[in-house]
Amino acid sequence: MDGLIEAITEVLNFSRSCMQITVHTPTVLVVSNLRAPLNQERINSHLVDSYWRVSVVDVTGSTQRDLVNSVRASNSVSGDVLTAEYQSQGKGRLDRTFEAAPLSALLFSFFVQPKVNAERFSWLPLLAGLAVINALDKCCTFTNGNRAQLKWPNDILIGESKVAGIIAESVDNKGVVIGIGLNVGMNLSELPVDHATSLELEGCSNCNRNELLVAILQEFYTLMKRFEDSDSALKDEYVARCATINSPIRVEYPSGESIDSFATGIDSTGELILENGRKVSAGDVVHLRAR
């Protein structure tokens, strides 16, 4: 933990001399299970002889940027995973920033080279979303019987609140780096936006980030192998858990254009199909009230 404090002070340009830490004994610091530190040895012990190799760092600018740069420099191979306790310059979709308090979120990126044509890579973030909700089904119990749902293309919802986001970057035709940010132990004051939530706020206290990371990676690998085998059931599984499908939506394009429509499905490339037959490959989706 002392190493984490040192790293954070360096990133934030603090110095030890300007930090005053007062310890009152016999006060006992109780760390929530959801905020228990990541343990690289423990994580990898559950992934022995698997596809994955996990590295844990205390602080970085962005796991996504770091891993993309490592792949480009030929210093990373398929199955490498980088996770951090804190990111000072976390990266979201459409170059948005994302920040979470130390130990409050599960922040990681991983590099994959699926044995499919590159034009099918657009399905990978959808598979990552499916892996996250499958892992949450196994690891978490939420209040009110809620289950995590997918929001096309890259969000995970509990109810109508966002609990996780996903980004994916193709790297020089070598493969894809996928980044996931999952709000785990955040309280209300720590949420990045008003419409966000966390596992803790949704009543899940029976898991920790080590277990979640292992579960997500295992789920993704299983889904990726099925994807390589052209398993047509994957599309049905995604649609069944996607709150966007069969719902009224507004699509906000990067160009500034927006349209209101009704989402009817996804196609073989993962694009969203609207009721007029138009397809959406990129943009923000807003769920509207039912007609």
Backbone as numpy.savetxt, mean C-alpha at the origin, in Angstrom:
# Nx Ny Nz CAx CAy CAz Cx Cy Cz
15.43 1.79 18.86 14.60 2.99 18.86 15.46 4.25 18.86
16.61 4.20 19.59 17.52 5.34 19.61 18.04 5.64 18.21
18.29 4.54 17.44 18.74 4.74 16.07 17.69 5.42 15.23
16.41 5.10 15.48 15.32 5.73 14.75 15.26 7.22 15.06
15.43 7.59 16.34 15.41 9.01 16.71 16.54 9.75 16.03
17.75 9.13 16.04 18.90 9.75 15.38 18.62 9.98 13.90
18.05 8.97 13.25 17.81 9.08 11.81 16.77 10.15 11.51
15.71 10.21 12.32 14.66 11.20 12.08 15.20 12.61 12.29
16.00 12.81 13.33 16.55 14.13 13.57 17.45 14.57 12.42
18.16 13.61 11.82 19.02 13.94 10.69 18.20 14.35 9.49
17.14 13.59 9.20 16.29 13.90 8.05 15.61 15.25 8.22
15.14 15.55 9.44 14.42 16.79 9.70 15.35 17.96 10.03
16.67 17.70 9.93 17.69 18.73 10.15 17.66 19.25 11.58
17.39 18.37 12.54 17.50 18.70 13.95 18.90 18.31 14.40
19.25 18.70 15.57 20.48 18.23 16.19 20.14 17.76 17.59
20.99 16.90 18.12 20.77 16.40 19.48 20.73 17.56 20.48
21.52 18.61 20.19 21.61 19.70 21.15 20.32 20.47 21.27
19.47 20.43 20.26 18.22 21.18 20.31 17.06 20.30 20.72
17.34 19.05 21.05 16.28 18.14 21.49 16.44 17.88 22.98
15.40 18.14 23.74 15.45 17.87 25.17 14.49 16.74 25.45
14.99 15.63 25.92 14.17 14.47 26.23 14.22 14.25 27.74
13.07 14.37 28.37 12.99 14.21 29.81 12.36 12.86 30.13
13.03 12.09 30.94 12.53 10.76 31.31 12.10 10.80 32.76
10.86 10.43 33.01 10.34 10.37 34.37 10.18 8.91 34.74
10.86 8.49 35.74 10.72 7.12 36.21 9.79 7.09 37.41
9.03 6.02 37.62 9.08 4.74 36.92 8.05 4.61 35.80
7.82 5.70 35.01 6.86 5.63 33.91 7.23 4.51 32.96
6.23 3.75 32.52 6.44 2.65 31.58 5.79 3.01 30.26
6.56 2.97 29.19 6.03 3.23 27.86 5.42 1.95 27.31
4.13 2.02 27.01 3.44 0.87 26.46 3.25 1.09 24.96
3.84 0.26 24.15 3.76 0.38 22.70 2.63 -0.49 22.18
1.70 0.12 21.46 0.61 -0.64 20.86 1.17 -1.74 19.98
0.48 -2.87 19.98 0.89 -3.97 19.10 0.95 -3.52 17.65
0.03 -2.61 17.28 0.01 -2.12 15.91 1.22 -1.24 15.59
1.86 -0.70 16.59 3.04 0.14 16.39 4.33 -0.57 16.80
4.27 -1.85 17.02 5.49 -2.59 17.35 6.49 -2.44 16.21
7.78 -2.26 16.50 8.77 -2.05 15.44 8.83 -3.22 14.47
9.16 -2.91 13.24 9.40 -3.96 12.25 10.67 -4.72 12.61
10.65 -6.01 12.40 11.78 -6.87 12.76 12.20 -7.64 11.51
13.31 -7.20 10.90 13.74 -7.78 9.63 13.98 -9.29 9.75
14.65 -9.70 10.82 14.94 -11.12 11.00 13.66 -11.94 11.14
12.75 -11.42 11.93 11.48 -12.13 12.13 10.69 -12.24 10.84
10.62 -11.14 10.10 9.88 -11.15 8.83 10.46 -12.18 7.88
11.77 -12.14 7.68 12.39 -13.05 6.73 12.34 -14.50 7.19
12.25 -14.72 8.51 12.15 -16.10 9.00 10.84 -16.75 8.58
9.83 -15.93 8.32 8.54 -16.44 7.85 8.48 -16.52 6.33
9.56 -16.08 5.68 9.61 -16.09 4.21 10.78 -16.93 3.72
11.24 -17.86 4.55 12.37 -18.72 4.19 12.02 -19.51 2.93
13.00 -19.59 2.02 12.83 -20.34 0.76 11.69 -19.78 -0.09
11.36 -18.52 0.13 10.30 -17.91 -0.67 10.92 -16.99 -1.72
10.06 -16.35 -2.47 10.46 -15.41 -3.52 11.04 -14.12 -2.93
10.70 -13.81 -1.67 10.94 -12.48 -1.13 12.18 -12.38 -0.25
12.81 -11.19 -0.28 13.91 -10.82 0.61 13.62 -9.41 1.11
13.39 -9.27 2.39 12.92 -8.01 2.97 14.06 -7.29 3.69
14.21 -6.00 3.39 15.14 -5.13 4.10 14.34 -4.06 4.83
14.67 -3.84 6.10 13.99 -2.84 6.93 14.98 -1.72 7.24
14.55 -0.47 7.01 15.36 0.69 7.39 14.54 1.57 8.33
15.23 2.32 9.18 14.52 3.20 10.10 13.88 4.37 9.36
14.67 5.06 8.55 14.21 6.27 7.88 14.75 6.32 6.47
13.93 6.79 5.54 14.39 7.08 4.19 13.51 8.18 3.62
13.91 8.69 2.47 13.04 9.66 1.81 11.80 8.98 1.28
12.01 7.93 0.46 10.91 7.19 -0.15 11.38 5.79 -0.50
10.70 4.77 -0.01 11.07 3.41 -0.38 10.89 3.20 -1.88
9.89 3.85 -2.45 9.63 3.70 -3.88 10.78 4.26 -4.70
11.18 5.47 -4.39 12.29 6.09 -5.12 13.58 5.29 -4.93
13.83 4.86 -3.70 15.06 4.12 -3.42 15.12 2.82 -4.22
14.00 2.09 -4.25 14.02 0.80 -4.92 14.05 0.96 -6.44
13.33 1.95 -6.96 13.40 2.22 -8.40 14.84 2.53 -8.81
15.50 3.38 -8.05 16.90 3.73 -8.36 17.81 2.52 -8.25
17.55 1.66 -7.29 18.36 0.46 -7.12 18.18 -0.50 -8.29
16.96 -0.62 -8.77 16.70 -1.48 -9.94 17.40 -0.92 -11.16
17.31 0.37 -11.37 17.95 1.00 -12.52 19.46 0.83 -12.49
20.02 0.79 -11.30 21.47 0.60 -11.15 21.86 -0.87 -11.13
20.88 -1.74 -11.37 21.09 -3.20 -11.37 21.58 -3.71 -10.02
21.14 -3.05 -8.95 21.50 -3.46 -7.60 20.38 -4.22 -6.89
19.25 -4.36 -7.55 18.13 -5.10 -6.96 17.62 -6.12 -7.96
17.08 -7.21 -7.44 16.54 -8.27 -8.28 15.10 -8.53 -7.88
14.42 -9.28 -8.74 13.02 -9.60 -8.49 12.85 -10.26 -7.13
11.88 -9.77 -6.36 11.63 -10.29 -5.03 12.22 -9.46 -3.92
12.99 -8.42 -4.27 13.53 -7.53 -3.24 12.43 -6.61 -2.70
12.42 -6.44 -1.39 11.42 -5.63 -0.70 12.14 -4.64 0.21
11.71 -3.38 0.17 12.27 -2.36 1.05 11.14 -1.74 1.85
11.27 -1.76 3.18 10.25 -1.15 4.04 10.92 -0.23 5.04
10.21 0.82 5.44 10.78 1.83 6.33 9.81 2.15 7.47
10.39 2.47 8.62 9.58 2.92 9.75 9.05 4.33 9.54
9.80 5.12 8.75 9.39 6.50 8.49 9.91 6.93 7.13
9.06 7.66 6.38 9.45 8.24 5.10 9.29 9.76 5.20
10.32 10.48 4.82 10.23 11.94 4.85 9.66 12.51 3.56
9.68 11.72 2.48 9.18 12.19 1.19 8.41 11.07 0.51
7.46 10.50 1.24 6.67 9.40 0.70 5.96 9.80 -0.59
5.86 8.86 -1.50 5.33 9.14 -2.83 4.00 8.44 -3.03
3.00 9.21 -3.49 1.71 8.65 -3.83 1.45 8.72 -5.32
0.24 8.36 -5.71 -0.12 8.42 -7.12 -0.08 9.87 -7.61
0.19 10.01 -8.93 0.20 11.30 -9.60 1.15 12.28 -8.89
2.27 11.73 -8.39 3.33 12.51 -7.75 2.87 13.26 -6.49
1.83 12.77 -5.86 1.41 13.36 -4.59 2.34 12.88 -3.48
2.41 13.67 -2.42 3.23 13.29 -1.28 2.39 12.54 -0.25
3.06 11.74 0.53 2.39 10.97 1.58 3.30 10.92 2.78
2.76 11.24 3.95 3.58 11.21 5.15 2.81 10.58 6.29
3.49 9.79 7.09 2.89 9.13 8.25 3.87 9.22 9.41
3.34 9.33 10.61 4.19 9.37 11.79 4.99 8.08 11.91
6.19 8.13 12.47 7.00 6.91 12.62 6.22 5.79 13.30
6.35 4.58 12.76 5.77 3.36 13.31 4.25 3.27 13.16
3.62 4.26 12.52 2.16 4.29 12.46 1.59 3.64 11.21
2.44 3.34 10.24 1.96 2.79 8.97 2.91 1.69 8.49
2.41 0.89 7.58 3.24 -0.11 6.90 3.57 0.45 5.53
4.83 0.81 5.33 5.29 1.50 4.13 6.36 0.66 3.46
6.06 0.15 2.27 7.05 -0.71 1.62 6.88 -0.71 0.11
7.95 -1.08 -0.56 7.97 -1.23 -2.02 8.64 -2.54 -2.36
8.22 -3.16 -3.46 8.83 -4.42 -3.88 8.94 -4.47 -5.39
9.95 -5.20 -5.85 10.26 -5.31 -7.28 9.88 -6.70 -7.78
9.12 -6.73 -8.87 8.70 -8.01 -9.45 8.94 -8.00 -10.96
9.19 -9.18 -11.48 9.35 -9.40 -12.92 8.46 -10.57 -13.33
7.16 -10.33 -13.41 6.26 -11.43 -13.76 6.52 -11.92 -15.18
6.29 -13.19 -15.39 6.54 -13.80 -16.69 5.33 -13.61 -17.60
5.09 -12.33 -17.93 4.01 -11.95 -18.84 4.53 -10.83 -19.73
3.81 -10.55 -20.81 4.18 -9.44 -21.67 4.00 -8.12 -20.92
4.86 -7.16 -21.24 4.85 -5.88 -20.52 3.51 -5.16 -20.61
2.75 -5.38 -21.69 1.46 -4.70 -21.81 0.46 -5.17 -20.77
0.75 -6.26 -20.10 -0.14 -6.76 -19.04 0.27 -6.26 -17.66
1.35 -5.50 -17.58 1.81 -5.00 -16.28 0.77 -4.12 -15.59
-0.15 -3.53 -16.36 -1.15 -2.64 -15.77 -2.05 -3.36 -14.78
-2.06 -4.69 -14.82 -2.86 -5.45 -13.87 -2.18 -5.58 -12.51
-0.89 -5.34 -12.43 -0.15 -5.61 -11.20 -0.63 -4.78 -10.00
-0.90 -3.46 -10.14 -1.42 -2.75 -8.97 -2.78 -3.25 -8.53
-3.58 -3.77 -9.47 -4.87 -4.34 -9.09 -4.66 -5.61 -8.27
-3.68 -6.42 -8.69 -3.36 -7.62 -7.92 -2.82 -7.25 -6.54
-2.05 -6.17 -6.47 -1.54 -5.73 -5.17 -2.68 -5.35 -4.23
-3.68 -4.67 -4.77 -4.84 -4.32 -3.97 -5.57 -5.55 -3.47
-5.73 -6.53 -4.35 -6.39 -7.78 -3.97 -5.58 -8.51 -2.90
-4.26 -8.47 -3.02 -3.40 -9.09 -2.00 -3.58 -8.43 -0.64
-3.69 -7.10 -0.63 -3.86 -6.39 0.64 -5.17 -6.77 1.31
-6.27 -6.77 0.57 -7.55 -7.08 1.24 -7.63 -8.55 1.64
-7.01 -9.43 0.87 -6.97 -10.84 1.28 -6.19 -11.00 2.58
-5.08 -10.26 2.69 -4.28 -10.32 3.92 -5.04 -9.73 5.10
-5.75 -8.63 4.87 -6.54 -8.02 5.94 -7.66 -8.96 6.39
-8.26 -9.68 5.45 -9.28 -10.67 5.81 -8.73 -11.69 6.79
-7.47 -12.08 6.58 -6.86 -13.11 7.42 -6.34 -12.57 8.75
-5.87 -11.33 8.75 -5.17 -10.81 9.92 -6.01 -9.92 10.82
-7.09 -9.35 10.31 -7.80 -8.31 11.05 -9.29 -8.61 11.19
-9.84 -8.17 12.30 -11.28 -8.16 12.52 -11.69 -6.72 12.80
-12.61 -6.19 11.99 -13.02 -4.80 12.13 -14.35 -4.69 12.86
-14.59 -3.53 13.45 -15.86 -3.28 14.11 -16.98 -3.24 13.09
-18.18 -3.51 13.54 -19.39 -3.47 12.70 -19.34 -4.48 11.56
-18.44 -5.47 11.65 -18.39 -6.49 10.62 -17.91 -6.00 9.27
-17.26 -4.85 9.23 -16.77 -4.30 7.97 -15.69 -5.19 7.36
-15.59 -5.13 6.03 -14.49 -5.78 5.31 -13.84 -4.73 4.42
-12.57 -4.91 4.20 -11.86 -4.01 3.29 -12.38 -4.22 1.87
-12.44 -3.12 1.11 -12.87 -3.16 -0.28 -11.86 -2.44 -1.17
-11.92 -2.75 -2.44 -11.06 -2.10 -3.42 -11.76 -0.88 -4.01
-11.00 0.15 -4.26 -11.48 1.28 -5.04 -10.56 1.42 -6.24
-11.11 1.26 -7.43 -10.28 1.32 -8.63 -9.68 2.72 -8.75
-8.39 2.85 -9.13 -7.51 1.73 -9.45 -6.62 1.29 -8.29
-6.36 2.17 -7.33 -5.22 1.90 -6.44 -5.46 2.15 -4.96
-6.70 2.15 -4.51 -6.98 2.42 -3.10 -7.66 1.24 -2.43
-7.49 1.19 -1.10 -8.18 0.22 -0.27 -9.07 1.00 0.69
-10.33 0.60 0.78 -11.30 1.29 1.63 -11.78 0.38 2.75
-12.14 1.01 3.86 -12.97 0.37 4.87 -14.15 1.29 5.03
-15.34 0.82 4.69 -16.46 1.72 4.52 -16.17 2.60 3.32
-16.27 3.91 3.51 -15.91 4.84 2.43 -14.60 5.56 2.72
-13.87 5.10 3.71 -12.63 5.77 4.11 -11.41 5.00 3.62
-10.41 5.73 3.16 -9.20 5.13 2.60 -8.26 4.68 3.70
-7.84 3.42 3.64 -6.90 2.88 4.62 -5.54 2.57 3.99
-5.49 2.48 2.66 -4.22 2.16 1.99 -4.24 2.69 0.57
-3.06 2.95 0.05 -2.89 3.36 -1.33 -1.74 2.60 -1.97
-1.80 2.49 -3.28 -0.83 1.69 -4.03 -0.34 2.49 -5.23
0.95 2.40 -5.52 1.49 2.96 -6.75 2.33 1.88 -7.43
2.51 2.02 -8.73 3.30 1.06 -9.49 4.07 1.80 -10.57
5.34 1.44 -10.73 6.19 2.07 -11.74 6.93 1.00 -12.52
6.77 1.05 -13.84 7.57 0.19 -14.70 8.97 0.78 -14.81
9.98 -0.07 -14.66 11.36 0.42 -14.61 12.15 -0.12 -15.80
12.30 0.73 -16.81 13.17 0.43 -17.96 12.90 -0.95 -18.54
11.64 -1.35 -18.57 11.24 -2.66 -19.10 11.88 -3.83 -18.35
12.43 -3.55 -17.16 13.02 -4.62 -16.36 11.99 -5.30 -15.48
10.93 -4.61 -15.19 9.90 -5.12 -14.29 9.16 -3.95 -13.69
8.51 -4.19 -12.56 7.66 -3.18 -11.94 7.98 -3.09 -10.45
8.09 -1.86 -9.96 8.21 -1.60 -8.53 6.84 -1.15 -8.03
6.32 -1.86 -7.07 5.01 -1.56 -6.49 5.21 -1.04 -5.07
4.57 0.07 -4.76 4.65 0.64 -3.43 3.29 0.62 -2.75
3.29 0.29 -1.47 2.05 0.22 -0.70 2.23 0.99 0.60
1.24 1.83 0.91 1.19 2.52 2.19 -0.11 2.18 2.88
-0.02 1.52 4.03 -1.19 1.06 4.78 -1.21 1.74 6.14
-2.28 2.48 6.42 -2.43 3.14 7.72 -2.76 2.09 8.77
-1.86 1.89 9.70 -2.03 0.81 10.69 -2.42 1.36 12.05
-1.48 2.02 12.74 -1.74 2.46 14.11 -2.06 3.93 14.26
-2.41 4.62 13.18 -2.68 6.05 13.24 -3.90 6.37 14.09
-3.80 7.46 14.86 -4.99 7.99 15.53 -5.59 9.10 14.67
-6.68 9.69 15.11 -7.39 10.67 14.29 -6.50 11.85 13.91
-5.69 12.33 14.84 -4.87 13.50 14.58 -3.75 13.22 13.58
-3.44 11.96 13.36 -2.33 11.60 12.47 -2.77 11.27 11.06
-4.07 11.20 10.81 -4.54 10.84 9.47 -4.12 11.89 8.46
-3.68 11.47 7.27 -3.18 12.43 6.28 -4.26 13.30 5.66
-5.49 12.77 5.54 -6.61 13.52 4.97 -7.88 13.16 5.73
-8.90 13.98 5.57 -10.14 13.79 6.32 -10.84 12.47 6.00
-10.75 12.03 4.75 -11.48 10.82 4.35 -10.66 9.55 4.53
-9.62 9.62 5.34 -8.78 8.45 5.59 -9.18 7.78 6.90
-8.68 6.56 7.10 -8.87 5.84 8.34 -7.64 4.98 8.58
-7.65 4.21 9.64 -6.54 3.31 9.95 -7.10 2.02 10.52
-6.26 0.99 10.57 -6.70 -0.28 11.14 -7.09 -0.09 12.60
-6.33 0.72 13.32 -6.65 0.95 14.74 -8.00 1.61 14.89
-8.28 2.63 14.09 -9.56 3.33 14.19 -10.73 2.45 13.79
-10.46 1.43 12.99 -11.52 0.50 12.57 -11.64 -0.69 13.51
-10.92 -0.65 14.63 -11.10 -1.66 15.65 -10.19 -2.87 15.56
-9.24 -2.85 14.62 -8.33 -3.99 14.49 -7.13 -3.79 15.42
-7.02 -4.63 16.41 -5.88 -4.55 17.33 -5.21 -5.90 17.51
-5.64 -6.88 16.70 -5.16 -8.26 16.89 -4.09 -8.65 15.88
-3.37 -7.66 15.34 -2.31 -7.98 14.38 -1.18 -6.98 14.56
-0.07 -7.20 13.86 1.00 -6.22 13.85 1.58 -6.12 12.45
2.44 -5.13 12.25 2.92 -4.84 10.90 3.81 -5.94 10.35
4.54 -6.64 11.21 5.36 -7.75 10.74 4.48 -8.83 10.10
3.42 -9.21 10.79 2.51 -10.23 10.28 1.81 -9.76 9.01
1.41 -8.49 9.00 0.72 -7.95 7.82 1.62 -7.97 6.60
2.87 -7.55 6.77 3.79 -7.53 5.63 3.99 -8.93 5.07
4.22 -9.90 5.93 4.39 -11.28 5.48 3.14 -11.75 4.74
1.97 -11.48 5.30 0.72 -11.94 4.69 0.49 -11.30 3.32
0.76 -10.01 3.21 0.56 -9.32 1.92 1.50 -9.88 0.86
2.77 -10.06 1.21 3.74 -10.59 0.24 3.37 -12.00 -0.19
2.96 -12.83 0.75 2.57 -14.19 0.40 1.34 -14.19 -0.51
0.37 -13.34 -0.19 -0.83 -13.26 -1.02 -0.49 -12.76 -2.43
0.38 -11.75 -2.51 0.72 -11.22 -3.83 1.42 -12.27 -4.67
2.34 -13.00 -4.08 3.05 -14.02 -4.85 2.09 -15.06 -5.41
1.14 -15.50 -4.59 0.15 -16.48 -5.05 -0.66 -15.91 -6.21
-1.09 -14.66 -6.09 -1.87 -14.03 -7.16 -1.02 -13.84 -8.41
0.25 -13.46 -8.25 1.11 -13.26 -9.40 1.32 -14.56 -10.19
1.49 -15.67 -9.49 1.65 -16.95 -10.18 0.39 -17.31 -10.94
-0.76 -17.06 -10.35 -2.02 -17.30 -11.06 -2.14 -16.38 -12.28
-1.68 -15.15 -12.13 -1.69 -14.19 -13.23 -0.79 -14.67 -14.37
0.37 -15.19 -14.03 1.27 -15.73 -15.05 0.64 -16.91 -15.78
-0.23 -17.63 -15.08 -0.92 -18.77 -15.69 -2.22 -18.38 -16.37
-2.48 -17.06 -16.48 -3.68 -16.53 -17.14 -4.97 -17.04 -16.50
-5.00 -17.05 -15.18 -6.18 -17.50 -14.45 -7.30 -16.46 -14.61
-8.34 -16.81 -15.34 -9.43 -15.87 -15.63 -10.25 -15.53 -14.39
-10.17 -16.35 -13.35 -10.96 -16.09 -12.14 -10.46 -14.86 -11.38
-9.24 -14.42 -11.65 -8.71 -13.25 -10.96 -9.57 -12.02 -11.20
-10.03 -11.85 -12.42 -10.87 -10.70 -12.75 -12.16 -10.74 -11.94
-12.79 -11.90 -11.85 -14.03 -12.03 -11.08 -13.79 -11.74 -9.60
-12.66 -12.19 -9.08 -12.34 -11.96 -7.67 -12.14 -10.47 -7.40
-11.50 -9.79 -8.34 -11.30 -8.35 -8.18 -12.64 -7.63 -8.20
-13.46 -7.93 -9.19 -14.75 -7.26 -9.34 -15.62 -7.48 -8.11
-15.58 -8.69 -7.55 -16.42 -9.02 -6.40 -16.09 -8.17 -5.17
-14.86 -7.68 -5.07 -14.44 -6.90 -3.90 -14.22 -5.42 -4.23
-14.58 -5.00 -5.43 -14.34 -3.62 -5.85 -15.60 -2.79 -5.68
-15.54 -1.80 -4.79 -16.70 -0.95 -4.52 -17.00 0.00 -5.68
-16.08 0.15 -6.60 -16.27 1.06 -7.73 -17.20 0.46 -8.78
-17.13 -0.86 -8.96 -17.92 -1.52 -9.99 -19.40 -1.48 -9.61
-20.24 -1.23 -10.62 -21.69 -1.12 -10.44 -22.07 0.03 -9.51
-21.30 1.11 -9.62 -21.55 2.29 -8.79 -21.47 3.56 -9.63
-22.24 4.60 -9.24 -22.10 5.90 -9.90 -20.79 6.56 -9.47
-20.07 7.10 -10.40 -18.75 7.66 -10.10 -18.51 8.95 -10.87
-17.53 9.69 -10.42 -16.99 10.81 -11.19 -15.53 10.48 -11.48
-15.15 10.60 -12.73 -13.75 10.38 -13.12 -13.11 11.74 -13.36
-12.04 12.02 -12.64 -11.30 13.27 -12.79 -9.96 12.95 -13.44
-9.80 13.41 -14.67 -8.60 13.09 -15.45 -7.46 14.05 -15.12
-6.21 13.61 -15.33 -5.07 14.50 -15.09 -5.13 15.79 -15.90
-5.83 15.77 -17.04 -5.95 16.95 -17.89 -6.87 18.01 -17.30
-7.64 17.64 -16.27 -8.61 18.57 -15.69 -10.04 18.24 -16.08
-10.21 17.42 -17.11 -11.55 16.99 -17.52 -12.15 16.08 -16.46
-13.46 16.15 -16.29 -14.15 15.22 -15.41 -15.47 14.82 -16.03
-15.89 13.59 -15.77 -17.18 13.11 -16.26 -17.86 12.30 -15.17
-19.19 12.38 -15.13 -19.97 11.54 -14.24 -20.51 10.38 -15.05
-20.42 9.19 -14.51 -20.86 8.02 -15.24 -21.17 6.90 -14.25
-21.26 5.70 -14.77 -21.55 4.51 -13.97 -20.55 3.44 -14.37
-19.83 2.91 -13.39 -18.80 1.90 -13.68 -19.46 0.54 -13.82
-19.18 -0.14 -14.92 -19.82 -1.43 -15.17 -18.87 -2.61 -15.08
-17.55 -2.37 -15.09 -16.62 -3.49 -15.01 -15.21 -3.07 -15.33
-14.32 -4.05 -15.46 -12.96 -3.82 -15.91 -12.67 -4.76 -17.07
-11.76 -4.36 -17.94 -11.44 -5.20 -19.09 -10.20 -6.04 -18.81
-9.74 -6.72 -19.83 -8.62 -7.66 -19.66 -7.30 -6.98 -19.32
-7.21 -5.66 -19.57 -5.99 -4.92 -19.24 -6.10 -4.20 -17.90
-7.25 -4.32 -17.24 -7.45 -3.66 -15.96 -8.05 -2.28 -16.06
-8.42 -1.84 -17.28 -9.05 -0.53 -17.43 -10.49 -0.58 -16.95
-10.96 0.55 -16.42 -12.33 0.66 -15.93 -13.27 0.91 -17.10
-14.37 0.17 -17.15 -15.36 0.31 -18.22 -16.55 1.11 -17.70
-16.94 2.16 -18.42 -18.08 2.98 -18.06 -19.31 2.55 -18.85
-20.48 3.03 -18.42 -21.74 2.58 -19.02 -21.87 2.95 -20.49
-21.19 4.00 -20.93 -21.24 4.38 -22.34 -20.20 3.65 -23.18
-19.50 2.70 -22.57 -18.48 1.95 -23.29 -17.10 2.57 -23.23
-17.02 3.79 -22.73 -15.72 4.45 -22.60 -14.88 3.73 -21.55
-13.57 3.70 -21.77 -12.67 3.04 -20.83 -11.73 4.07 -20.20
-11.38 3.81 -18.96 -10.52 4.72 -18.20 -9.26 3.97 -17.81
-8.11 4.53 -18.18 -6.84 3.90 -17.82 -6.13 4.63 -16.69
-6.44 5.92 -16.51 -5.79 6.71 -15.46 -6.71 7.85 -15.05
-6.68 8.19 -13.80 -7.50 9.28 -13.28 -7.95 9.01 -11.87
-8.47 10.04 -11.23 -9.04 9.88 -9.89 -10.51 9.53 -10.01
-10.95 8.60 -9.20 -12.35 8.19 -9.19 -12.98 8.63 -7.88
-14.11 9.30 -7.98 -14.88 9.71 -6.81 -16.17 8.91 -6.80
-16.46 8.23 -5.70 -17.71 7.50 -5.58 -18.83 8.49 -5.26
-19.90 8.43 -6.04 -21.04 9.32 -5.85 -22.15 8.58 -5.12
-23.13 9.33 -4.65 -24.29 8.70 -4.02 -25.05 7.89 -5.04
-25.67 6.81 -4.58 -26.43 5.95 -5.49 -27.55 6.75 -6.15
-27.78 6.42 -7.42 -28.83 7.11 -8.16 -30.20 6.70 -7.65
